[in-house]
């Protein structure tokens, strides 16, 4: 893979010629008829917020429009293979303009190029905001601050739309939650001693979701983050082994994936208020 694309080089790569080389650019895809429809994996070094219309999904998502919102961050890998051209808008933003703001939106950290399904109402609302940003961008001496504000307003709406997506796809996502608990049990199942501490990335990968998206989903449906579930599970196993087995503290620590027993002792004390030895003596 070549070095990451900046805004100008990426636009040129996908077939959009523009004389502007600024830190923020707004593109109306309808104005460009020769956009690249297929690409091998390429890496970005900027933020991209895009609404794309007339995207065909098979099977169609019930109750959704044919419009989708895509968010990408620096470091994301993109590849695509589209049968037909699409319409919509894209806002391409250099990190320096938005890094202070995007940290408040966990979904800007999604790294699987996940699409946000949009209802007709959501599509019209966002399309209007993108259109206004595009109009501002084409004014003489446009305001960069105004364009960034439009982008942040789109992100604010996006947060509520992701919450709606979690609820509207609850049957699918509840299965993700159930699978997470099952996989957590299996991770420490009988005869399956793990040499590594379980990570959220491990379980997100099992669900084929980015770490942030997986975390938001689990917290939405359970009220707790994945790491909180993992820690609670480890504590329950540790308590059981301390009370019901003759395993040494070191054996329990290594069996739960801790690199050093002292890490386990510190972790256990933080979560329970007791050292493993004190808990065992109760």
C-alpha positions in Angstrom: 0.0 0.0 0.0 1.3 3.5 -0.9 1.6 6.3 1.6 -1.7 7.8 2.9 -3.6 10.1 0.6 -4.1 13.7 1.6 -7.3 15.5 0.5 -5.9 16.8 -2.8 -4.3 13.6 -3.9 -7.3 11.5 -2.9 -9.7 13.7 -4.9 -7.4 13.4 -7.9 -7.3 9.6 -7.4 -11.0 9.2 -7.4 -11.4 11.4 -10.5 -12.3 14.8 -9.1 -10.3 17.7 -10.4 -10.3 20.8 -8.2 -8.0 23.8 -8.1 -8.6 24.2 -4.4 -5.9 22.8 -2.1 -7.3 24.1 1.2 -7.7 22.3 4.5 -11.4 21.8 3.9 -13.2 21.0 0.7 -16.9 20.3 -0.1 -17.8 18.2 -3.1 -21.1 17.6 -4.9 -20.7 14.2 -6.4 -23.5 15.0 -8.9 -21.1 17.4 -10.6 -18.5 14.7 -11.3 -19.5 12.0 -13.7 -16.2 10.1 -13.9 -15.7 9.2 -10.2 -13.8 6.0 -9.7 -16.1 3.1 -9.0 -13.6 0.5 -8.0 -10.4 0.7 -5.8 -7.9 -1.4 -4.1 -7.3 -0.6 -0.4 -6.1 3.0 0.1 -5.4 4.9 3.3 -6.6 8.4 4.3 -4.9 11.0 6.3 -8.0 13.3 6.8 -11.6 13.2 8.0 -14.3 12.5 5.4 -18.0 13.0 6.0 -20.1 11.9 3.1 -23.8 11.4 2.3 -24.3 9.0 -0.7 -27.6 8.5 -2.4 -28.8 5.7 -4.7 -26.6 3.2 -3.0 -28.0 -0.3 -3.6 -27.9 -2.7 -0.7 -28.9 -6.4 -1.1 -31.2 -7.1 0.7 -32.6 -3.6 1.2 -32.9 -2.4 4.8 -36.6 -2.2 5.7 -37.8 1.3 6.5 -34.6 2.9 5.3 -34.0 5.2 2.3 -31.3 4.6 -0.3 -29.1 7.2 1.3 -26.2 6.4 3.7 -23.8 8.4 5.8 -20.2 7.5 5.8 -17.5 8.7 8.2 -13.8 8.1 7.9 -10.9 9.2 10.0 -7.2 9.5 9.3 -5.6 6.1 9.1 -8.8 4.4 7.8 -8.4 1.9 4.9 -11.0 2.3 2.2 -11.7 0.0 -0.8 -14.8 -0.2 -2.9 -16.5 -1.9 -5.9 -19.6 -0.1 -7.1 -21.7 -1.1 -10.0 -23.3 2.3 -10.6 -22.4 6.0 -9.9 -23.8 7.6 -6.8 -25.0 11.1 -5.9 -24.6 13.2 -2.8 -21.9 15.3 -1.0 -18.6 14.9 0.7 -16.9 17.1 3.2 -13.1 16.5 3.3 -11.5 18.0 6.4 -7.9 18.2 7.5 -7.3 16.9 11.1 -6.0 20.3 12.3 -9.4 21.9 11.9 -11.5 19.3 13.8 -9.3 17.3 16.2 -10.6 19.3 19.2 -14.2 18.5 18.3 -14.3 14.9 17.0 -13.0 13.4 20.3 -16.5 14.0 21.7 -18.1 11.7 19.1 -17.0 8.1 19.5 -18.4 7.2 16.1 -15.7 9.3 14.4 -13.3 6.6 15.6 -15.0 3.8 13.7 -12.4 2.3 11.5 -14.4 -0.2 9.4 -16.1 2.4 7.1 -19.4 1.4 8.6 -22.5 3.0 6.9 -25.2 4.7 8.8 -28.5 3.8 7.4 -30.7 6.8 7.0 -34.5 7.2 7.1 -36.2 9.4 4.5 -36.5 12.2 7.2 -32.8 11.9 8.2 -31.7 11.8 4.6 -33.5 15.0 3.8 -32.2 16.8 6.9 -28.6 15.9 6.3 -28.8 16.5 2.5 -30.0 20.1 3.3 -27.0 20.6 5.7 -24.6 19.3 3.1 -26.2 21.5 0.4 -25.8 24.6 2.6 -22.2 23.7 3.3 -21.6 23.3 -0.5 -23.2 26.7 -1.2 -21.0 28.3 1.4 -17.9 26.6 0.0 -18.6 28.2 -3.4 -19.0 31.7 -2.2 -16.1 34.1 -2.8 -14.0 34.3 0.4 -16.0 31.5 2.0 -15.8 31.1 5.8 -13.8 28.1 6.9 -15.3 28.4 10.4 -18.8 28.2 9.0 -17.9 25.1 7.0 -16.4 23.4 10.1 -19.6 24.4 12.0 -21.8 22.7 9.4 -19.6 19.6 9.7 -20.0 19.6 13.5 -23.8 20.1 13.2 -23.9 17.1 10.9 -22.0 15.1 13.5 -24.3 16.2 16.3 -27.3 14.9 14.3 -25.4 11.8 13.4 -25.0 10.8 17.1 -28.8 10.7 17.5 -29.2 8.8 14.2 -26.7 6.1 15.4 -28.8 5.7 18.5 -31.9 5.2 16.3 -30.0 2.7 14.2 -29.1 0.7 17.3 -32.8 0.6 18.3 -34.2 -0.1 14.8 -31.8 -3.0 14.3 -32.2 -4.3 17.8 -32.9 -7.9 16.8 -29.6 -8.0 15.0 -27.7 -6.1 17.6 -29.1 -8.1 20.6 -27.6 -11.1 18.9 -24.2 -9.3 18.9 -24.6 -8.7 22.7 -25.6 -12.4 23.3 -22.7 -13.5 21.2 -20.3 -11.3 23.1 -21.4 -12.9 26.4 -21.1 -16.4 24.9 -17.6 -15.7 23.5 -16.5 -14.2 26.8 -17.6 -17.5 28.5 -15.8 -19.5 25.9 -12.6 -17.4 26.2 -12.1 -18.7 29.7 -13.9 -22.0 29.2 -12.7 -25.3 30.6 -9.5 -26.4 29.0 -9.1 -23.0 27.2 -6.6 -21.2 29.4 -5.7 -18.0 27.6 -2.2 -16.6 27.7 -3.5 -13.2 26.9 -5.7 -10.7 28.7 -9.0 -10.4 26.6 -9.3 -7.2 24.7 -12.3 -5.4 23.3 -10.7 -5.5 19.9 -10.7 -9.3 20.1 -14.5 -9.4 20.6 -15.2 -6.6 18.1 -13.3 -8.5 15.5 -15.5 -11.6 16.2 -18.5 -9.4 15.4 -16.8 -7.8 12.4 -17.2 -4.4 13.9 -14.8 -1.6 14.7 -13.8 -1.3 18.4 -15.7 2.0 18.8 -18.9 0.9 17.1 -18.9 -2.4 19.1 -18.3 -0.4 22.3 -21.2 2.0 21.6 -23.5 -0.9 20.7 -22.8 -2.9 23.8 -23.1 0.1 26.1 -26.4 1.1 24.4 -28.0 -2.2 25.1 -26.5 -3.1 28.4 -25.6 0.2 30.1 -22.0 -0.9 30.5 -19.0 -0.8 28.2 -17.3 -4.0 26.9 -14.3 -3.5 29.1 -16.5 -3.3 32.1 -18.2 -6.6 31.2 -14.7 -8.1 30.6 -13.5 -6.9 34.0 -16.6 -8.2 35.8 -16.3 -11.6 34.2 -12.6 -11.9 35.2 -13.4 -10.9 38.7 -16.1 -13.5 39.0 -13.8 -16.2 37.7 -11.0 -15.1 40.0 -13.3 -15.1 43.0 -14.6 -18.6 42.2 -11.0 -20.0 41.7 -9.8 -18.3 44.9 -12.6 -19.9 47.0 -13.1 -23.2 45.3 -9.7 -24.3 44.1 -6.2 -24.7 45.5 -4.6 -22.9 42.6 -1.9 -20.4 43.7 -2.3 -16.7 43.1 0.3 -16.9 40.4 -1.5 -19.8 38.6 -4.8 -17.9 38.7 -3.2 -14.7 37.4 -1.5 -16.5 34.5 -4.6 -18.5 33.7 -6.6 -15.2 33.4 -4.1 -13.7 30.9 -2.2 -11.4 33.3 1.4 -11.0 32.3 2.6 -10.6 35.9 0.8 -11.8 39.1 1.4 -8.3 40.6 -0.8 -6.9 37.8 -3.6 -9.3 38.8 -3.2 -8.5 42.5 -3.5 -4.8 41.8 -6.5 -5.3 39.5 -8.3 -7.5 42.0 -7.8 -5.0 44.8 -9.0 -2.1 42.7 -12.2 -4.0 41.8 -13.0 -5.6 45.1 -11.2 -3.7 47.8 -9.3 -6.9 48.9 -6.1 -8.5 47.9 -6.5 -12.0 46.4 -4.9 -13.5 49.5 -7.2 -11.6 51.9 -10.3 -12.6 49.8 -9.3 -16.2 50.0 -8.9 -16.1 53.7 -12.5 -14.8 54.3 
